[in-house]
Amino acid sequence: MTLYPVADDVLFAPGGRVVIRTYGVASATGENGDERAVSYRTWVTGVRDQPRYWRWGHFEDACHGHRKVLEWLTGRGPQPHPAATAA
């Protein structure tokens, strides 16, 4: 597995530190020895009652999504979609 960092941010809130990390994930090689597609994710840790994560299809979506997550966490925008909540 290979990780491709896209963006990292840290917010300091009264309840503690919130970390927002966006990265791409890919297996080193596919079944036929071909390079596999990259899956992008944004993880948020340090928010009460969760970690949360979002999945993005492309690098550009991941960059835009990371900014939208920051806006949501700082109260400057709505919660981004598509969103998937980790259990």
Contacts in CASP RR format, 6 or more apart in sequence:
PFRMAT RR
TARGET T0000
AUTHOR 0000-0000-0000
METHOD contacts of the structure
MODEL  1
MTLYPVADDVLFAPGGRVVIRTYGVASATGENGDERAVSYRTWVTGVRDQ
PRYWRWGHFEDACHGHRKVLEWLTGRGPQPHPAATAA
1 25 0 8 1.000
1 26 0 8 1.000
1 27 0 8 1.000
1 28 0 8 1.000
2 25 0 8 1.000
2 26 0 8 1.000
2 27 0 8 1.000
2 28 0 8 1.000
3 23 0 8 1.000
3 24 0 8 1.000
3 25 0 8 1.000
4 23 0 8 1.000
4 24 0 8 1.000
4 25 0 8 1.000
4 26 0 8 1.000
4 38 0 8 1.000
5 21 0 8 1.000
5 22 0 8 1.000
5 23 0 8 1.000
5 24 0 8 1.000
6 22 0 8 1.000
6 23 0 8 1.000
6 24 0 8 1.000
6 40 0 8 1.000
6 59 0 8 1.000
6 62 0 8 1.000
6 63 0 8 1.000
6 66 0 8 1.000
7 20 0 8 1.000
7 21 0 8 1.000
7 22 0 8 1.000
7 62 0 8 1.000
7 63 0 8 1.000
7 66 0 8 1.000
8 19 0 8 1.000
8 20 0 8 1.000
8 21 0 8 1.000
8 22 0 8 1.000
9 19 0 8 1.000
9 20 0 8 1.000
9 21 0 8 1.000
9 66 0 8 1.000
9 70 0 8 1.000
10 17 0 8 1.000
10 18 0 8 1.000
10 19 0 8 1.000
10 20 0 8 1.000
11 17 0 8 1.000
11 18 0 8 1.000
11 20 0 8 1.000
11 70 0 8 1.000
11 73 0 8 1.000
11 74 0 8 1.000
12 18 0 8 1.000
15 48 0 8 1.000
16 46 0 8 1.000
17 46 0 8 1.000
18 44 0 8 1.000
18 45 0 8 1.000
18 46 0 8 1.000
18 47 0 8 1.000
18 73 0 8 1.000
19 43 0 8 1.000
19 44 0 8 1.000
19 45 0 8 1.000
19 46 0 8 1.000
20 42 0 8 1.000
20 43 0 8 1.000
20 44 0 8 1.000
20 66 0 8 1.000
20 69 0 8 1.000
20 70 0 8 1.000
20 73 0 8 1.000
21 42 0 8 1.000
21 43 0 8 1.000
21 45 0 8 1.000
22 40 0 8 1.000
22 41 0 8 1.000
22 42 0 8 1.000
22 43 0 8 1.000
22 56 0 8 1.000
22 62 0 8 1.000
22 63 0 8 1.000
22 65 0 8 1.000
22 66 0 8 1.000
23 40 0 8 1.000
23 41 0 8 1.000
24 38 0 8 1.000
24 39 0 8 1.000
24 40 0 8 1.000
24 41 0 8 1.000
24 62 0 8 1.000
25 38 0 8 1.000
25 39 0 8 1.000
25 40 0 8 1.000
25 41 0 8 1.000
26 35 0 8 1.000
26 36 0 8 1.000
26 37 0 8 1.000
26 38 0 8 1.000
26 39 0 8 1.000
27 36 0 8 1.000
29 35 0 8 1.000
29 36 0 8 1.000
30 36 0 8 1.000
38 59 0 8 1.000
39 55 0 8 1.000
39 57 0 8 1.000
40 55 0 8 1.000
40 56 0 8 1.000
40 57 0 8 1.000
40 58 0 8 1.000
40 59 0 8 1.000
40 61 0 8 1.000
40 62 0 8 1.000
41 53 0 8 1.000
41 54 0 8 1.000
41 55 0 8 1.000
41 56 0 8 1.000
41 62 0 8 1.000
42 53 0 8 1.000
42 54 0 8 1.000
42 56 0 8 1.000
42 62 0 8 1.000
42 65 0 8 1.000
42 66 0 8 1.000
42 69 0 8 1.000
43 51 0 8 1.000
43 52 0 8 1.000
43 53 0 8 1.000
44 50 0 8 1.000
44 51 0 8 1.000
44 52 0 8 1.000
44 53 0 8 1.000
44 69 0 8 1.000
44 73 0 8 1.000
45 51 0 8 1.000
47 73 0 8 1.000
50 85 0 8 1.000
50 86 0 8 1.000
51 86 0 8 1.000
52 83 0 8 1.000
52 85 0 8 1.000
52 86 0 8 1.000
53 84 0 8 1.000
53 85 0 8 1.000
53 86 0 8 1.000
54 65 0 8 1.000
54 69 0 8 1.000
54 80 0 8 1.000
54 82 0 8 1.000
54 83 0 8 1.000
54 84 0 8 1.000
55 82 0 8 1.000
55 84 0 8 1.000
56 62 0 8 1.000
56 65 0 8 1.000
65 80 0 8 1.000
68 77 0 8 1.000
68 80 0 8 1.000
69 80 0 8 1.000
71 77 0 8 1.000
72 78 0 8 1.000
72 79 0 8 1.000
72 80 0 8 1.000
END
